[in-house]
Amino acid sequence: MDARDIAIINYLQGGFPVTDRPYAEAAITLGITERELIERLENLLEKGVLSRFGPMYHAERLGGGLTLAALHVPDEGFDRVAEQVNGFPEVAHNYQREHHLNMWFVLATETPARIDEVLAEIERKTGCRVYNVPKIEEFFVGLRFEL
Amino acid sequence: MNTVIDATDRRIIAATQEGLPLTPRPYAMIAAQLGLDAGDVMDRMQRMLDSGAIRRIGAVPNHYALGFKGNGMSVWDVPDDTIKEAGQTIGALDFVSHCYHRPRHLPTWPYNLFAMVHGRDRAEVDEKVHHIAAILGANNRGHEVLFSTRILKKTGLRIAG
């Protein structure tokens, strides 16, 4: 990763244009060519520096359900439970964390009603109690990485 | 706060949730895939941006790959009658990427304010968490930082078209 890649990541964390030639437009601001921008994005995605490039949808505003939930998973069964939880297509993110509650996942469902159903299925399948912590209020969501 | 989206919007969402095509005319390419007009696709995406159905369009960095290895979920037990003010203050800090009021599960889980703190290492996260504790003062009745040790899964939302 060089200075140009860093400039691309800093500049393109939001605000990508919705126009006919958006890469060309963004490239002008970055002082590179459209082709170089596309190639660098391909490379950053391939290397895993970026996990995605594109629109970030707001599940609840699309009528879907969204929640954060946690499990306490005994160490010896951890990988098996991770596989079971990850097997649900509704599980968007899953992180191992250092705590008694050591598995934290984000669930995104087509409808709000599906949240409780999927959590019940996860509980049944893993044998672990689910601690559901849906948001009551959002104070801030955003990324302000400055590399 | 749902936004009205129709079946065509949903097809556009399904076609773009994994990412935008890396080609000079990405919206025209999506339009061609879906049998739509490029202008219509752009209008619809712009409308979804304006309504908040799309939070933003851009790069989603992998924190770990970028050297932000100290991803700490700080969780706080704040009195319910002060949580709104506390959340707004903490959410405005530039090192906090997500800040939410969430329910407690007593006695296992006494925390009701979540603030995701990013740093290059744990020491940097700890320093920022001290800063939050100082701001909350007496409103901090207890807190912990849950460091992530492994990403087990990370995909975007999956919405059927």
Interface residues (C-beta under 8 A of the other chain):
Chain A: I8 I9 L12 Q13 G14 G15 F16 V18 T19 D20 R21 P22 Y23 A24 E34 I38 L41 E42 L44 L45 K47 G48 V49 L50 S51 R52 F53 G54 P55 M56 Y57 H58 A59 E60 R61 L62 G63 G64 L68 A70 A82 V85 N86 P89 E90 V91 A92 H93 N94 Y95 Q96 R97 E98 H99 H100 L101 M103 W104 F105 A108 E110 Y131 N132 V133 P134 K135 I136 E137 E138 F139 F140 V141 G142 L143 R144 F145 L147
Chain B: M1 N2 T3 I5 I13 T16 Q17 E18 G19 L20 L22 T23 P24 R25 P26 Y27 A28 A38 M42 M45 Q46 M48 L49 S51 G52 A53 I54 R55 R56 I57 G58 A59 V60 P61 N62 A65 L66 F68 M73 I83 K84 G87 Q88 I90 G91 A92 D94 F95 V96 S97 H98 C99 Y100 H101 R102 P103 H105 T108 W109 N112 F114 H118 E144 L146 F147 S148 T149 R150 I151 L152 K153 K154 T155 G156 L157 R158 I159 A160
